[in-house]
Amino acid sequence: MFGWFATASVATEPKRSSQLAKKPNYDFEKRKKELDRKAKRDEKIRNKRSEAARAREESDAPATTDEATTPLPE
């Protein structure tokens, strides 16, 4: 195709793929961090909602007073 130059450069070029360090995948790391943050935020929201629901149930529950436990006269 290009004569002797093309065949000579291919033959003398060292294999660099085995010598180079692996390039880090920053997009993957960034995505993983974002997913971890979102999961942590969602966990906090779930905890707050469950605590609020539990507090609401406790406040809605009838209080145990003497009036509530005293039977009505006949």
C-alpha positions as a Python dict, from the first residue, in 0.01 Angstrom:
ca = {
    (1, 'M'): (0, 0, 0),
    (2, 'F'): (251, 266, 107),
    (3, 'G'): (555, 67, 18),
    (4, 'W'): (843, -21, 245),
    (5, 'F'): (772, 257, 499),
    (6, 'A'): (438, 114, 610),
    (7, 'T'): (574, -236, 662),
    (8, 'A'): (889, -114, 838),
    (9, 'S'): (706, 108, 1088),
    (10, 'V'): (463, -168, 1178),
    (11, 'A'): (742, -419, 1228),
    (12, 'T'): (961, -191, 1444),
    (13, 'E'): (682, -38, 1654),
    (14, 'P'): (683, -187, 2006),
    (15, 'K'): (364, -318, 2161),
    (16, 'R'): (259, -38, 2392),
    (17, 'S'): (-66, -184, 2518),
    (18, 'S'): (108, -414, 2764),
    (19, 'Q'): (341, -138, 2887),
    (20, 'L'): (89, 139, 2956),
    (21, 'A'): (-101, 165, 3279),
    (22, 'K'): (-473, 118, 3262),
    (23, 'K'): (-656, 450, 3227),
    (24, 'P'): (-904, 506, 3513),
    (25, 'N'): (-1268, 528, 3419),
    (26, 'Y'): (-1363, 859, 3581),
    (27, 'D'): (-1717, 852, 3446),
    (28, 'F'): (-1782, 520, 3619),
    (29, 'E'): (-1638, 647, 3948),
    (30, 'K'): (-1842, 967, 3926),
    (31, 'R'): (-2161, 774, 3852),
    (32, 'K'): (-2096, 539, 4145),
    (33, 'K'): (-2047, 834, 4382),
    (34, 'E'): (-2368, 995, 4257),
    (35, 'L'): (-2562, 671, 4310),
    (36, 'D'): (-2416, 633, 4660),
    (37, 'R'): (-2516, 990, 4749),
    (38, 'K'): (-2866, 937, 4613),
    (39, 'A'): (-2906, 613, 4806),
    (40, 'K'): (-2790, 781, 5127),
    (41, 'R'): (-3026, 1076, 5072),
    (42, 'D'): (-3319, 842, 5000),
    (43, 'E'): (-3240, 645, 5316),
    (44, 'K'): (-3249, 964, 5523),
    (45, 'I'): (-3582, 1065, 5369),
    (46, 'R'): (-3729, 720, 5442),
    (47, 'N'): (-3609, 737, 5803),
    (48, 'K'): (-3757, 1084, 5852),
    (49, 'R'): (-4090, 976, 5706),
    (50, 'S'): (-4109, 665, 5922),
    (51, 'E'): (-4017, 864, 6235),
    (52, 'A'): (-4282, 1126, 6150),
    (53, 'A'): (-4543, 854, 6094),
    (54, 'R'): (-4449, 687, 6422),
    (55, 'A'): (-4476, 1020, 6608),
    (56, 'R'): (-4812, 1089, 6441),
    (57, 'E'): (-4944, 746, 6547),
    (58, 'E'): (-4832, 804, 6905),
    (59, 'S'): (-5001, 1144, 6919),
    (60, 'D'): (-5322, 1010, 6758),
    (61, 'A'): (-5345, 715, 6997),
    (62, 'P'): (-5592, 771, 7280),
    (63, 'A'): (-5426, 869, 7603),
    (64, 'T'): (-5471, 632, 7894),
    (65, 'T'): (-5640, 845, 8156),
    (66, 'D'): (-5879, 768, 8435),
    (67, 'E'): (-6170, 893, 8222),
    (68, 'A'): (-6093, 654, 7941),
    (69, 'T'): (-6071, 349, 8169),
    (70, 'T'): (-6360, 437, 8404),
    (71, 'P'): (-6681, 258, 8306),
    (72, 'L'): (-6988, 470, 8248),
    (73, 'P'): (-7262, 458, 8515),
    (74, 'E'): (-7575, 272, 8420),
}
